[in-house]
């Protein structure tokens, strides 16, 4: 994928975020955004499990 294509996809992604549209897992998103989101979900899941421990 060319740099120009990536910039175009990033612009479209940012516009969707600005319109408060739902982003689905299979939708294109910047890799940094995807990794950060997965990390946040993992931390949330971990806190749910740890919160259940006695």
PyMOL Python script that loads the backbone (N, CA, C, O; Angstrom):
from pymol import cmd

cmd.read_pdbstr("""\
ATOM      1  N   UNK A   1       0.848  -1.174   0.000  1.00  0.00           N
ATOM      2  CA  UNK A   1       0.000   0.000   0.000  1.00  0.00           C
ATOM      3  C   UNK A   1       0.896   1.240   0.000  1.00  0.00           C
ATOM      4  O   UNK A   1       1.859   1.327   0.762  1.00  0.00           O
ATOM      5  N   UNK A   2       0.566   2.178  -0.853  1.00  0.00           N
ATOM      6  CA  UNK A   2       1.401   3.371  -0.963  1.00  0.00           C
ATOM      7  C   UNK A   2       1.123   4.326   0.201  1.00  0.00           C
ATOM      8  O   UNK A   2       0.101   4.238   0.882  1.00  0.00           O
ATOM      9  N   UNK A   3       2.062   5.227   0.397  1.00  0.00           N
ATOM     10  CA  UNK A   3       1.926   6.220   1.463  1.00  0.00           C
ATOM     11  C   UNK A   3       0.693   7.100   1.238  1.00  0.00           C
ATOM     12  O   UNK A   3       0.011   7.487   2.187  1.00  0.00           O
ATOM     13  N   UNK A   4       0.424   7.404  -0.010  1.00  0.00           N
ATOM     14  CA  UNK A   4      -0.737   8.236  -0.353  1.00  0.00           C
ATOM     15  C   UNK A   4      -2.043   7.504  -0.016  1.00  0.00           C
ATOM     16  O   UNK A   4      -2.987   8.116   0.485  1.00  0.00           O
ATOM     17  N   UNK A   5      -2.095   6.211  -0.288  1.00  0.00           N
ATOM     18  CA  UNK A   5      -3.281   5.424   0.033  1.00  0.00           C
ATOM     19  C   UNK A   5      -3.502   5.366   1.548  1.00  0.00           C
ATOM     20  O   UNK A   5      -4.632   5.474   2.026  1.00  0.00           O
ATOM     21  N   UNK A   6      -2.422   5.197   2.281  1.00  0.00           N
ATOM     22  CA  UNK A   6      -2.520   5.140   3.743  1.00  0.00           C
ATOM     23  C   UNK A   6      -3.023   6.466   4.285  1.00  0.00           C
ATOM     24  O   UNK A   6      -3.893   6.485   5.156  1.00  0.00           O
ATOM     25  N   UNK A   7      -2.490   7.576   3.784  1.00  0.00           N
ATOM     26  CA  UNK A   7      -2.955   8.891   4.224  1.00  0.00           C
ATOM     27  C   UNK A   7      -4.438   9.082   3.927  1.00  0.00           C
ATOM     28  O   UNK A   7      -5.170   9.642   4.743  1.00  0.00           O
ATOM     29  N   UNK A   8      -4.880   8.619   2.763  1.00  0.00           N
ATOM     30  CA  UNK A   8      -6.289   8.719   2.393  1.00  0.00           C
ATOM     31  C   UNK A   8      -7.161   7.898   3.347  1.00  0.00           C
ATOM     32  O   UNK A   8      -8.208   8.366   3.794  1.00  0.00           O
ATOM     33  N   UNK A   9      -6.728   6.681   3.653  1.00  0.00           N
ATOM     34  CA  UNK A   9      -7.474   5.829   4.583  1.00  0.00           C
ATOM     35  C   UNK A   9      -7.502   6.430   5.985  1.00  0.00           C
ATOM     36  O   UNK A   9      -8.526   6.377   6.665  1.00  0.00           O
ATOM     37  N   UNK A  10      -6.372   7.004   6.419  1.00  0.00           N
ATOM     38  CA  UNK A  10      -6.325   7.645   7.730  1.00  0.00           C
ATOM     39  C   UNK A  10      -7.288   8.835   7.780  1.00  0.00           C
ATOM     40  O   UNK A  10      -7.964   9.048   8.786  1.00  0.00           O
ATOM     41  N   UNK A  11      -7.345   9.602   6.698  1.00  0.00           N
ATOM     42  CA  UNK A  11      -8.256  10.746   6.641  1.00  0.00           C
ATOM     43  C   UNK A  11      -9.700  10.276   6.730  1.00  0.00           C
ATOM     44  O   UNK A  11     -10.494  10.846   7.478  1.00  0.00           O
ATOM     45  N   UNK A  12     -10.045   9.241   5.973  1.00  0.00           N
ATOM     46  CA  UNK A  12     -11.401   8.691   6.023  1.00  0.00           C
ATOM     47  C   UNK A  12     -11.722   8.170   7.416  1.00  0.00           C
ATOM     48  O   UNK A  12     -12.834   8.359   7.910  1.00  0.00           O
ATOM     49  N   UNK A  13     -10.762   7.517   8.051  1.00  0.00           N
ATOM     50  CA  UNK A  13     -10.947   6.988   9.401  1.00  0.00           C
ATOM     51  C   UNK A  13     -11.210   8.120  10.390  1.00  0.00           C
ATOM     52  O   UNK A  13     -12.136   8.040  11.196  1.00  0.00           O
ATOM     53  N   UNK A  14     -10.403   9.166  10.329  1.00  0.00           N
ATOM     54  CA  UNK A  14     -10.578  10.315  11.218  1.00  0.00           C
ATOM     55  C   UNK A  14     -11.936  10.985  11.002  1.00  0.00           C
ATOM     56  O   UNK A  14     -12.565  11.443  11.956  1.00  0.00           O
ATOM     57  N   UNK A  15     -12.384  11.041   9.748  1.00  0.00           N
ATOM     58  CA  UNK A  15     -13.683  11.636   9.452  1.00  0.00           C
ATOM     59  C   UNK A  15     -14.806  10.793  10.069  1.00  0.00           C
ATOM     60  O   UNK A  15     -15.782  11.340  10.583  1.00  0.00           O
ATOM     61  N   UNK A  16     -14.671   9.482  10.019  1.00  0.00           N
ATOM     62  CA  UNK A  16     -15.668   8.604  10.640  1.00  0.00           C
ATOM     63  C   UNK A  16     -15.701   8.812  12.148  1.00  0.00           C
ATOM     64  O   UNK A  16     -16.773   8.844  12.752  1.00  0.00           O
ATOM     65  N   UNK A  17     -14.529   8.952  12.755  1.00  0.00           N
ATOM     66  CA  UNK A  17     -14.458   9.202  14.193  1.00  0.00           C
ATOM     67  C   UNK A  17     -15.131  10.539  14.515  1.00  0.00           C
ATOM     68  O   UNK A  17     -15.883  10.644  15.483  1.00  0.00           O
ATOM     69  N   UNK A  18     -14.857  11.548  13.704  1.00  0.00           N
ATOM     70  CA  UNK A  18     -15.440  12.877  13.927  1.00  0.00           C
ATOM     71  C   UNK A  18     -16.966  12.849  13.812  1.00  0.00           C
ATOM     72  O   UNK A  18     -17.656  13.602  14.499  1.00  0.00           O
ATOM     73  N   UNK A  19     -17.493  11.975  12.940  1.00  0.00           N
ATOM     74  CA  UNK A  19     -18.952  11.846  12.789  1.00  0.00           C
ATOM     75  C   UNK A  19     -19.538  10.924  13.856  1.00  0.00           C
ATOM     76  O   UNK A  19     -20.743  10.673  13.872  1.00  0.00           O
ATOM     77  N   UNK A  20     -18.685  10.423  14.743  1.00  0.00           N
ATOM     78  CA  UNK A  20     -19.101   9.540  15.830  1.00  0.00           C
ATOM     79  C   UNK A  20     -19.714   8.234  15.308  1.00  0.00           C
ATOM     80  O   UNK A  20     -20.657   7.691  15.882  1.00  0.00           O
ATOM     81  N   UNK A  21     -19.137   7.750  14.191  1.00  0.00           N
ATOM     82  CA  UNK A  21     -19.600   6.488  13.618  1.00  0.00           C
ATOM     83  C   UNK A  21     -18.960   5.319  14.349  1.00  0.00           C
ATOM     84  O   UNK A  21     -17.867   5.429  14.905  1.00  0.00           O
ATOM     85  N   UNK A  22     -19.656   4.219  14.335  1.00  0.00           N
ATOM     86  CA  UNK A  22     -19.145   3.010  14.966  1.00  0.00           C
ATOM     87  C   UNK A  22     -18.036   2.412  14.100  1.00  0.00           C
ATOM     88  O   UNK A  22     -18.176   2.316  12.880  1.00  0.00           O
ATOM     89  N   UNK A  23     -16.954   2.018  14.727  1.00  0.00           N
ATOM     90  CA  UNK A  23     -15.843   1.365  14.030  1.00  0.00           C
ATOM     91  C   UNK A  23     -15.905  -0.112  14.375  1.00  0.00           C
ATOM     92  O   UNK A  23     -15.857  -0.494  15.545  1.00  0.00           O
ATOM     93  N   UNK A  24     -16.010  -0.932  13.348  1.00  0.00           N
ATOM     94  CA  UNK A  24     -16.098  -2.383  13.536  1.00  0.00           C
ATOM     95  C   UNK A  24     -14.698  -3.001  13.463  1.00  0.00           C
ATOM     96  O   UNK A  24     -13.801  -2.430  12.843  1.00  0.00           O
ATOM     97  N   UNK A  25     -14.509  -4.167  14.094  1.00  0.00           N
ATOM     98  CA  UNK A  25     -13.189  -4.795  14.111  1.00  0.00           C
ATOM     99  C   UNK A  25     -12.587  -5.056  12.732  1.00  0.00           C
ATOM    100  O   UNK A  25     -11.368  -4.983  12.578  1.00  0.00           O
ATOM    101  N   UNK A  26     -13.406  -5.356  11.732  1.00  0.00           N
ATOM    102  CA  UNK A  26     -12.874  -5.656  10.398  1.00  0.00           C
ATOM    103  C   UNK A  26     -12.690  -4.412   9.545  1.00  0.00           C
ATOM    104  O   UNK A  26     -12.173  -4.499   8.432  1.00  0.00           O
ATOM    105  N   UNK A  27     -13.107  -3.252  10.050  1.00  0.00           N
ATOM    106  CA  UNK A  27     -12.898  -2.002   9.319  1.00  0.00           C
ATOM    107  C   UNK A  27     -11.413  -1.657   9.333  1.00  0.00           C
ATOM    108  O   UNK A  27     -10.673  -2.041  10.238  1.00  0.00           O
ATOM    109  N   UNK A  28     -10.997  -0.917   8.296  1.00  0.00           N
ATOM    110  CA  UNK A  28      -9.603  -0.481   8.275  1.00  0.00           C
ATOM    111  C   UNK A  28      -9.399   0.543   9.381  1.00  0.00           C
ATOM    112  O   UNK A  28     -10.252   1.397   9.624  1.00  0.00           O
ATOM    113  N   UNK A  29      -8.265   0.443  10.038  1.00  0.00           N
ATOM    114  CA  UNK A  29      -7.894   1.448  11.040  1.00  0.00           C
ATOM    115  C   UNK A  29      -6.373   1.486  11.116  1.00  0.00           C
ATOM    116  O   UNK A  29      -5.712   0.498  10.795  1.00  0.00           O
ATOM    117  N   UNK A  30      -5.814   2.613  11.537  1.00  0.00           N
ATOM    118  CA  UNK A  30      -4.360   2.689  11.675  1.00  0.00           C
ATOM    119  C   UNK A  30      -3.867   1.612  12.656  1.00  0.00           C
ATOM    120  O   UNK A  30      -4.519   1.335  13.663  1.00  0.00           O
ATOM    121  N   UNK A  31      -2.740   1.026  12.356  1.00  0.00           N
ATOM    122  CA  UNK A  31      -2.209  -0.064  13.181  1.00  0.00           C
ATOM    123  C   UNK A  31      -1.982   0.372  14.629  1.00  0.00           C
ATOM    124  O   UNK A  31      -2.227  -0.399  15.557  1.00  0.00           O
ATOM    125  N   UNK A  32      -1.518   1.596  14.819  1.00  0.00           N
ATOM    126  CA  UNK A  32      -1.289   2.097  16.185  1.00  0.00           C
ATOM    127  C   UNK A  32      -2.607   2.163  16.957  1.00  0.00           C
ATOM    128  O   UNK A  32      -2.651   1.820  18.139  1.00  0.00           O
ATOM    129  N   UNK A  33      -3.674   2.599  16.297  1.00  0.00           N
ATOM    130  CA  UNK A  33      -5.001   2.656  16.925  1.00  0.00           C
ATOM    131  C   UNK A  33      -5.455   1.253  17.315  1.00  0.00           C
ATOM    132  O   UNK A  33      -5.940   1.036  18.425  1.00  0.00           O
ATOM    133  N   UNK A  34      -5.293   0.291  16.387  1.00  0.00           N
ATOM    134  CA  UNK A  34      -5.706  -1.088  16.642  1.00  0.00           C
ATOM    135  C   UNK A  34      -4.956  -1.672  17.839  1.00  0.00           C
ATOM    136  O   UNK A  34      -5.565  -2.280  18.719  1.00  0.00           O
ATOM    137  N   UNK A  35      -3.645  -1.489  17.871  1.00  0.00           N
ATOM    138  CA  UNK A  35      -2.835  -2.029  18.974  1.00  0.00           C
ATOM    139  C   UNK A  35      -3.226  -1.396  20.308  1.00  0.00           C
ATOM    140  O   UNK A  35      -3.316  -2.085  21.324  1.00  0.00           O
ATOM    141  N   UNK A  36      -3.457  -0.086  20.302  1.00  0.00           N
ATOM    142  CA  UNK A  36      -3.843   0.604  21.531  1.00  0.00           C
ATOM    143  C   UNK A  36      -5.202   0.114  22.017  1.00  0.00           C
ATOM    144  O   UNK A  36      -5.404  -0.098  23.212  1.00  0.00           O
ATOM    145  N   UNK A  37      -6.128  -0.065  21.083  1.00  0.00           N
ATOM    146  CA  UNK A  37      -7.469  -0.526  21.453  1.00  0.00           C
ATOM    147  C   UNK A  37      -7.424  -1.951  22.024  1.00  0.00           C
ATOM    148  O   UNK A  37      -8.103  -2.247  23.006  1.00  0.00           O
ATOM    149  N   UNK A  38      -6.637  -2.816  21.416  1.00  0.00           N
ATOM    150  CA  UNK A  38      -6.497  -4.185  21.923  1.00  0.00           C
ATOM    151  C   UNK A  38      -5.885  -4.166  23.321  1.00  0.00           C
ATOM    152  O   UNK A  38      -6.303  -4.930  24.192  1.00  0.00           O
ATOM    153  N   UNK A  39      -4.896  -3.295  23.542  1.00  0.00           N
ATOM    154  CA  UNK A  39      -4.278  -3.191  24.871  1.00  0.00           C
ATOM    155  C   UNK A  39      -5.302  -2.729  25.907  1.00  0.00           C
ATOM    156  O   UNK A  39      -5.336  -3.252  27.021  1.00  0.00           O
ATOM    157  N   UNK A  40      -6.132  -1.755  25.547  1.00  0.00           N
ATOM    158  CA  UNK A  40      -7.151  -1.270  26.476  1.00  0.00           C
ATOM    159  C   UNK A  40      -8.183  -2.351  26.796  1.00  0.00           C
ATOM    160  O   UNK A  40      -8.614  -2.479  27.942  1.00  0.00           O
ATOM    161  N   UNK A  41      -8.579  -3.125  25.789  1.00  0.00           N
ATOM    162  CA  UNK A  41      -9.533  -4.210  26.036  1.00  0.00           C
ATOM    163  C   UNK A  41      -8.906  -5.274  26.940  1.00  0.00           C
ATOM    164  O   UNK A  41      -9.572  -5.819  27.820  1.00  0.00           O
ATOM    165  N   UNK A  42      -7.632  -5.562  26.720  1.00  0.00           N
ATOM    166  CA  UNK A  42      -6.946  -6.549  27.547  1.00  0.00           C
ATOM    167  C   UNK A  42      -6.859  -6.082  28.997  1.00  0.00           C
ATOM    168  O   UNK A  42      -7.068  -6.874  29.916  1.00  0.00           O
ATOM    169  N   UNK A  43      -6.555  -4.815  29.207  1.00  0.00           N
ATOM    170  CA  UNK A  43      -6.481  -4.277  30.566  1.00  0.00           C
ATOM    171  C   UNK A  43      -7.850  -4.319  31.237  1.00  0.00           C
ATOM    172  O   UNK A  43      -7.950  -4.625  32.425  1.00  0.00           O
ATOM    173  N   UNK A  44      -8.891  -4.017  30.491  1.00  0.00           N
ATOM    174  CA  UNK A  44     -10.239  -4.057  31.050  1.00  0.00           C
ATOM    175  C   UNK A  44     -10.615  -5.496  31.435  1.00  0.00           C
ATOM    176  O   UNK A  44     -11.160  -5.734  32.513  1.00  0.00           O
ATOM    177  N   UNK A  45     -10.320  -6.442  30.546  1.00  0.00           N
ATOM    178  CA  UNK A  45     -10.622  -7.839  30.838  1.00  0.00           C
ATOM    179  C   UNK A  45      -9.855  -8.317  32.066  1.00  0.00           C
ATOM    180  O   UNK A  45     -10.401  -9.022  32.914  1.00  0.00           O
ATOM    181  N   UNK A  46      -8.593  -7.929  32.152  1.00  0.00           N
ATOM    182  CA  UNK A  46      -7.766  -8.315  33.291  1.00  0.00           C
ATOM    183  C   UNK A  46      -8.361  -7.767  34.597  1.00  0.00           C
ATOM    184  O   UNK A  46      -8.426  -8.477  35.600  1.00  0.00           O
ATOM    185  N   UNK A  47      -8.790  -6.506  34.576  1.00  0.00           N
ATOM    186  CA  UNK A  47      -9.352  -5.911  35.799  1.00  0.00           C
ATOM    187  C   UNK A  47     -10.677  -6.575  36.165  1.00  0.00           C
ATOM    188  O   UNK A  47     -11.008  -6.679  37.346  1.00  0.00           O
ATOM    189  N   UNK A  48     -11.430  -7.019  35.179  1.00  0.00           N
ATOM    190  CA  UNK A  48     -12.678  -7.742  35.462  1.00  0.00           C
ATOM    191  C   UNK A  48     -12.378  -9.056  36.174  1.00  0.00           C
ATOM    192  O   UNK A  48     -13.062  -9.425  37.129  1.00  0.00           O
ATOM    193  N   UNK A  49     -11.357  -9.754  35.705  1.00  0.00           N
ATOM    194  CA  UNK A  49     -10.992 -11.048  36.311  1.00  0.00           C
ATOM    195  C   UNK A  49     -10.433 -10.839  37.699  1.00  0.00           C
ATOM    196  O   UNK A  49     -10.839 -11.524  38.638  1.00  0.00           O
ATOM    197  N   UNK A  50      -9.509  -9.907  37.851  1.00  0.00           N
ATOM    198  CA  UNK A  50      -8.882  -9.655  39.149  1.00  0.00           C
ATOM    199  C   UNK A  50      -9.926  -9.144  40.150  1.00  0.00           C
ATOM    200  O   UNK A  50      -9.847  -9.459  41.337  1.00  0.00           O
ATOM    201  N   UNK A  51     -10.884  -8.374  39.687  1.00  0.00           N
ATOM    202  CA  UNK A  51     -11.923  -7.861  40.562  1.00  0.00           C
ATOM    203  C   UNK A  51     -12.820  -8.960  41.123  1.00  0.00           C
ATOM    204  O   UNK A  51     -13.475  -8.763  42.147  1.00  0.00           O
ATOM    205  N   UNK A  52     -12.852 -10.095  40.474  1.00  0.00           N
ATOM    206  CA  UNK A  52     -13.693 -11.214  40.927  1.00  0.00           C
ATOM    207  C   UNK A  52     -12.965 -12.089  41.946  1.00  0.00           C
ATOM    208  O   UNK A  52     -13.595 -12.896  42.630  1.00  0.00           O
ATOM    209  N   UNK A  53     -11.657 -11.936  42.051  1.00  0.00           N
ATOM    210  CA  UNK A  53     -10.902 -12.765  42.992  1.00  0.00           C
ATOM    211  C   UNK A  53     -11.214 -12.345  44.424  1.00  0.00           C
ATOM    212  O   UNK A  53     -11.488 -11.173  44.683  1.00  0.00           O
ATOM    213  N   UNK A  54     -11.173 -13.303  45.359  1.00  0.00           N
ATOM    214  CA  UNK A  54     -11.491 -12.982  46.764  1.00  0.00           C
ATOM    215  C   UNK A  54     -10.475 -12.065  47.402  1.00  0.00           C
ATOM    216  O   UNK A  54     -10.612 -11.712  48.574  1.00  0.00           O
TER     217      UNK A  54
END
""", "prot")
cmd.dss("prot")
cmd.show_as("cartoon", "prot")
cmd.util.cbc("prot")
cmd.orient("prot")
